[in-house]
Amino acid sequence: MKIEQYISQLLYRYQCVTVPGFGAFLTEYQSAQLDESTHSFYPPKKMISFNPFIKNNDGLLANHLAEAEKISYEIAVNAIQNEVAHWKTKIQELGNFSIKNIGDFSLNSERNIVFVPVDQINYLKESFGLSSFISPSVKREIYKEEIEQLEESAPIIFTPEKRRNYSVLKYAAVFLVTAGIAGSIGYKYYEKKVAEETLIVQTNVQKKINQKIQEATFYISNPLPSVTLTVPSEKMPFCVVAGAFRIESNAEEQYQRLLKLGFTKAKRLAPNKHGLFPVLYGSYPSYAEAHQAMKDIRKLDNKDAWLLIESE
């Protein structure tokens, strides 16, 4: 049974999809990118990476496969194991193999697995329908030099105007100039008078406003009641998981073991939708703190510890 399509479906919804006995595919958000050298724009996307050390069965892939194929959980687990065995045989015999829509696997000189994700698939749901595109470079034409060249080359021709003797128009022009001067003097006097009256009115209004401000008394008869602010507790959605158990007593035993080892932040979670009982080393407010704690725990106690991000 091919399980590639079911891994792809889960990568759209989850940050970590574990293939039991093989490894885990992790996704990380990458913002939109611009390649200035090629004028290419790329939308936001999920970057896929592979961690061969996370191999525990968290039930996510098996349950999804069982629901999609209408088979039991045990049959789904066996199908995953058979597919993983096929993958391992391929990479040992051929040195490489590919998982459709996810990426290519190969062995380096030290016989370690190297993973190269595909670029054609964007697992970020918010970027659905967006694709990369290349914008042509903007060409700015300079017209100033062309105008200057036209002005230098364009000839300027002066055409002399023939003078005519219009004696009647000469006296009419003198009359219009005289009337215009008189009108201009009268209009300036009118403007000056209006400005003086406006200044007097504005001064009186400003005096009354200043007087009202000095006499004003401010008194609040019904003060507002005091407000008590409640600061919400800090969210800690990033968890380091010790394991997810189908039997509750096994989960309790693991939880008590962690407490005895000194993991004071250890806790148990309610059973998830797959009927598994998760046990945590602890919860953290940021991905960086949780990732560092996971690295320390892998060195000190459990090399298969993995990250879980609780949804709101």
Beta strands, then each sheet from edge to edge (+ up, - down):
strand 1: 16-19
strand 2: 23-30
strand 3: 33-35
strand 4: 40-42
strand 5: 45-51
strand 6: 96-99
strand 7: 103-107
strand 8: 113-117
strand 9: 133-134
strand 10: 238-245
strand 11: 267-268
strand 12: 277-284
strand 13: 306-309
sheet 1: 1+ 2- 5+
sheet 2: 3+ 4- 9+
sheet 3: 6+ 7- 8+
sheet 4: 11+ 12- 10+ 13-
end
